[in-house]
Amino acid sequence: MQTATAYVARSPDHCWRMFVDPALLTAWVPGLRHARVISTGADGLPSEIQFRYASSHVYSLSYTYDAAAREVRWAPRAGKRDAVRGSVRFDAFDEGTRVSYSIEHGDARSAAERISDDARVLVEAFARWMAGSRAG
């Protein structure tokens, strides 16, 4: 599993809210064309999301949340060979947030896809997007 961290000059709560909103995923996840919520939990957060990428990969992930710790975990549901497993955590750090992102690739991921879905690439994409976000 790959792990990377980034600093975001926003509150952990704001980062959490932006990350768990599936409508915003295509704004920062490289190559993601569509994210469709398949089901939601009692807390209103997505429990399964289907992803469609420019590379034609389609898979769904199952999500679990620890809101108190501001942590999200995901694991493959459908399309496991194309999918990823991982987690993210948002911790208060200085005047902002330390984002810790971990990812493990499915067996069908090519070398090029593993590079674009690298933990460092993804956490930095989120941090850049948050830096440009005007909300909150």
Secondary structure, 3 states (H helix, E strand, C coil): CEEEEEEECCCHHHHHHHHCCHHHHHHHCCCEEEEEEEEECCCCCEEEEEEEECCCCEEEEEEEEECCCCEEEEEECCCCCCCEEEEEEEEEECCEEEEEEEEEECCCCCHHHHHHCCHHHHHHHHHHHHHHCCCC
